[in-house]
Amino acid sequence: MIKYHPLALELNQVIEKESPVLFSLLSDLGKRLFFPKGVITQSNEAKKYAKKYDATIGIATEHKDPMHIPLVREYFHGSFESKDLFPYAPSRGVTTLREFWKEKAYKENPTFKNKTSSLPIVTSGISHGLSIIGELFFDKEDPILIPNKYWGNYRFLWAAKLGACVVDFPMFTDDFKAFNFDSFEKTLNQFVGKKQALLFNFPNNPTGYSPTQAEAKRIRETLIKYADKGSRFVVICDDAYFGMVWEDSVLQESLFAYLADAHENILTLKVDGATKEGFMWGFRIGFITAAMKGMNSAVYECLETKIQGSIRSTISSCALPSQSIVLKSFQDPKFKEQLSTKKKILEERYLEVKKHAHDPRYKDLWNVYACQSGYFICLCLKNVEAETLRKHLLSKYGVGTVSSDTYDLRIAFSCLEKESIGDMISLTAQGVRDLM
């Protein structure tokens, strides 16, 4: 029998009383997680009450400022105070950044307005956020349903590491243009009345696909239908490429906004970050936000504490300089204008790659999956396997691509200059013809 730490037991009792469904979704590890009342808790208390001397936290200070090397301080050109750079960040992240990110979600997702959620918790990038979710909710052999065009790291994080079972289903209809609701429902039917996880990644990696607003509403309605039948869902919205949408015809918001209050049996988790949204890949700042119909602040607090416990037990906290830079830059009035300029460049590249990939000269070589957003376009090859083509393109033409499935070749137009896209697609076609 599992023996829970008293602090974990305290959190579990609140969750089980206020939200039995959420409690049933937690993994064994998720139920064991808590945040210890160790050095960090005692140091936080000292910040409030130790008016004379504070000898708690393991950093060095000098004249009531974090001790630091002046050379390192100079790299920031006086834009930040020492307290924004050198101390440890809170395990949940800088509070002002978390509050800003939640307000940002409300502004950018009108459907999310007036719905409740947790306060976002800062993670060390999106992969870290996904890993935490796995710890909290996935036991060995738990089913995780994922449309079959997906980023390979999901399988590594959840199947290889945790032993969960990835169940994929065809994402597209036979014409490569729309979300496949027939396959979606057939898969949901396999697990009626049970706990299951679902992963949606829009804009999608590797295809660049985003659903229409009508498709987003139908996804919500479908999940509600199965939740009414007793299915209990952990729905993960990987919003890594949020905001990178190049066509007005598709959803401009996160699917999270549609699912945040969908049903008492649907826990929705939004994983996003400054990584792609702010072109800050190496800063490693992501967020986890949770929402569930009927969940109150006490349960959100318990869930946040368990996430905090996971962070404390692995990396302790995320980098403070990265958090300070993300907050300062996103709040700067110039940021939005400069971001818009960079996104315009990506949009022009998208239009260029779309034009060339759909060129009638290549219709005997590949089909193109629906693509209206993100960084990628994906070709479904008709005559050769993707890995064979990838190696051939690399060795003969010096062209790098990614084979994401047996016949799927992913092209990241995000890292191609607009002027080179036509030639790159032409070389890809030549590579196919070589092998044919």
N, C-alpha and C positions, 0 to 999 in steps of 0.2 A: 504494500500500500504506500502511495506517495505521501511523504511527510512534507507539508508546506511550511515555509517560514511564516511566523506570525504576521509579518507585514504583507506577504503575498496572500495569506488567508483573509486578512482584513479587506484587501482590494477585491478578492474573489467574492466575498460575502456581499459587498455592495453591488457588484456587477450582477451576481446571480439574483439578488432580490429585485433590482431595478430593471434589469434587462436579461431575462433567462436565455433568450436567443443568442445574444452576444456571448454570454458565458459558454453556451454550447458550441460556439464557433472557435473558441480558444483552443490551441493545441495544448499538449501536456506541458511543454516548455512555457507557453503563454500563461498558463495557470500558475506556474512556479515563479514567474518574473515579478520583481518588486524593485523599489529603489531603496537601497540601504541607508539607514540613518548614521552614516559614518562621517568622514572628514568634511564632505561637501555640505551635508545638512548642518553640521555643527559650525562650519565656517559661515554659512548663510545667516545663522542665528547671531554669530559674533558681529557680522556687518551691521546688524540692527542695534545690538545692545552693548558691544564692547567699545565704549566711548573713550577709554583711556589707552588700552593696549589690545591689539589683535594679533595673537601669535598662533593662528589656526592653519592657514592655508600654506601649502608648500611652494610658495614663490618667494623671491627676494624683493625687498623694497628699499627705496632710498629717498629720503625726504618726502615720505608719504606717496611716492610715485613708484610704479613698477620699475625695478632696476633693469637697465637695458644697455646694450652696446651702442654708443652714439653713432657709429658707422651704419648700423642697421636702421636706426631711426632716420638717418638722412635719406634713405631710399624712398621714404614716403613724403619727402619735401614739405613737411609741416602740415599736410592735409588732415592728419589725424592726431588726436591726443594719444599719449602713451597708453592710457587706460583702454583705448580702442584697439590696441595692437598686441600687447605683450602678456596680459594675464590669461588665465584659462577662461573660456566661454562657459556659460551655464550648460548643463547637460542637455537641456531642452532647446538650447539656442538663445540668442540675444532676444529679449522680450520685444523690443521695439521692431526688430526685423520680423518676428513672428506675427505681430499685430499688423504690420504693413502688408505682409504677404496675404493675410486673410482679407484685408480691405481691398487689395488688388484683385483677388478672386471675385469679390462681390461686384466690383466695377466692370470687370471684363466678361463676366458671365451673368447677364441680366436674369436668366432663369433661376439662378442661385439666390437672388435677392430674397430676403426675409426667411431663408431657410437656416437652420442651425447646424453648426459643425464644431469640431474641436478647434483649438488654436493650433495652427501648423507647428510641427516640431521639425527642427533643422536636422538634416542628415548630411553625411559626407558624400554627396552626390546621389543620383537616383538609384544606382545599383545598391548602395547601402540601404536606402529606404525599402527597396524590394526585398532585400535580405532580412530586414527587421520584420516585415510583414510575414515572411515565411516562418520566422521563429515564432511569432505570436499565434499563427493560425493553421500551420500545416503540420500534420503528423505523417508518419510513414504510410504510404499508399493512399493518402487523401487525394481525391480527383481534382485536378486543376484544368478547367476547360479553356482552351486558347484557340482562336482562329488560326488556321494552319500557315499563315504568313506572319512569322514572328521572329523577333530578335533571339538569337541562340542563347543568350545569357540567362533567359528565364529558365530554360531546362537545366542549365548548370547550377543556378542558385537554388532551385526548388527540388529538382529530381535527383541530380547527382549528389547534392549536399545533404538534403533532408529526407530523401527517399519518397517524396510525394510522386504522384502519378500524373504526368502531363497527358491530357486527352485532347487531341486537336481535331478540328473539323474544318471542312472547306469554307474559306472565308468568302469566296466569290461565286456568283452564279456562273453558268457555263460560258456566258459571253464576256466574262472578265470585268463586268461593269458595275455590279451591284452586290450588296451584302446578301449572303446566302441564308435566308431565314429558314428554309426547309432543313438544311443540315444543322442549323443552330437548334431548332426545336427537336430534331431527332436525337441530338446529343443530350439535351436537357431531359428528354424522356427516359434516358438510361438511369437517371439519378433522382427521380421524382420522390419527394418526401425526405431527402437526405441532405446532409451538409455537403456543399460543393463550393469551389472557388472559380471565379471567372476573371479572365484578363482581357481588357480592351486597351489597345494602343493606337490612338488616333491623334494626330497624323501618324500613319503606320510606317514602321520600319520592318520590312524592306521596300514596301510598294509605293509609299507616298499617298495611300488612300485615306480619305476621310468620308464618313457617312453624310448623307443629306440630313436635314432637320427631320424630315418624315421618317427616315430610317432610325434616327436617334429616338424618336418618340415610339416607334414600333419595338425597339429593343427594350425600352422601359416597360411598355405594355406586356411584352412577352415574359419578362422577368416577374412582373406582378402576377401574371396568370399562374406561373409555376410556384411563386411564393404563396399564393392562395391555396395551392395544393399541398403545402407543407414543406416545400424545399426551403432550405436556409442557405443564403448566399453570402460569401465574401467576394465583393466585386472590386477589382483593382483597376483604376483608370491610370494608365501610364501616360502622362501628359508631357513627356519629355520635349516634344516639338510643338507644344501649345503656341498658338499665335502665328505659326508658319503656314498659313492657308492662302492659296493663290487663286482660288475660284470662289465667286460669290454664291455659287449654287450649292455649296456644301456647308456643313455645320461650322459656325464661327466660334462656338462655345465648347467647353469641355463636356463630355458625356456625364461627368460627375454632377454637373448642375441639374441634369434630368433625373438622376438616380438618388440624389441626396435625401429625399424624403419619400421615396417610392413606396416603401412597405416596411412593416416592423420586422420582416424576415430578411431584409436586405441591408447588410452593412456595406457601405461604399467607401473606398479609400482612394484618395487622390494623391498620386506621387508625381511631383513636378520639381522645377528648380530653375536657377539662373543659368544652368549649364548651357542649354541651347537658346533659351529665351533671351538671354543677355549676351550671347556669344562669349561665355565665361567658362569654357570647358574645364580648364585646369584648376579653377577655384574650388570645385567640388562642393557646391552648396545646393542641396535639394531639400524637399519638404514632404512630410506626410500629414495629410488632413483626413479626418474621419467624419462620416455623417451617417445617421440612421434615424428613421422615423420613430418618434417617441423617446429617443434617448435624451436624458437630462444632463445638466452640468456635472452632477456628481459622478455619473458613469463616464462622461468624457474625461474628467479629471483622473479617474482610475485607469482608463486606457492610456492616457498620456503618461501616467506614472510608470506603467509597464513598458512603454516604448522608451522612456527615460532610463529604465533599468537595463534594457537591452543595450542602449548606447553606453551606459556606465560600465557594463561588463565587457565591452569590446574596445572602443576607442576613447571612452571617458567623455569626450566632448569634441565638437567640430572646431575647425580652425577659426579663431577670432578675427584675424586680419581679413580673411575672405568674407566673413559675415559683415564686417564693418564696411568693406568696399562695396559689396552688393547693396547694402542698405543706402549708403551715401549716393551711389551712382543711380540707382533706380528712383531715388527721390529728387535728383537733380533735374530741373526743367529741360536742360539740354539733352538729357538721355533719350527721351522719347523721340525727339527729332532725329538724332543720330541713329537710333535703332531703326526708325522708319527708312532711312537712307540705305542701311545695310540690307534690310528686308526687300527693298526695291531691287537691289542687285540680284538677290536670290530669285525673286519673282521673274526677272528677265531671263535668268538661266533656265528656270522652269519652262517658260514659254518656248525657249530655244530647244531644249531637249525634247519637249513634247512634240514640237514640229518635226524634228528629225527622226525620232523613234517611231512616229506614225507615218513616215514617208512610205507611200505605196510601193516603192522599189524593194522594201524589206518585208512585205506582207507574207512572202513565202518562207521567211526565216524565223519570225517570232510573232507572238501576240504581246500586247502591252497591257499589264494590269492597270485598272483604274487608278489614276494619279492626279491629285489636285492640290497637294500640300507637302510639307516636310522637306527633306533633303534628298530623297531618292526617287528613282524610277526603276521599275523591275520588268525585265523581259522574260516571257515564257517561251523558251526556245522550242522549235518544232522538229529539228533534225539532229541536234547534237546535245550531249549532256553539258551542263553548266561548268562542272569542274574541269572537264576536258578543254572546253573553250577558254576558261580562265587561264589555264596554264599555257595554252597556245598563244593567247593574246599577250601574255606577259613575256614569253620567250622570243616570239617572232616580231612583235610590234612595240614592245615596251609599254603596254597598256595594262593598268591595274584595275580589276573589277572584283566582285565578290560573288561566289556561287553560294546562294542562300538555300537552295533546294536542288533536287536532281536536275530539273530543267529551268531553274530560275536564276537569272543573272542580275545582280543588283548593281546599279550605277549611281554613284553619289555625285549628282550634278552640283551639289553645294560646294565642292572643291575643284570645280572646273571653271575656267574663265569662259565667258559666253562665246568668245570668238573661236574657242577650241572644241566646242561641243559637237558641231557638225562633223568635223574630222574624226573625232573620237567614235561617234556612232558609225561612221563609214568604215573605220578600221575594224570595229566589232563585227559589222556585216561581212567584211572581207575575211575575217577570221572564221566565221561560220562557213562561208563558201569554201575556204581552204579545206576544212574538215569534211565537208560534204563530198 
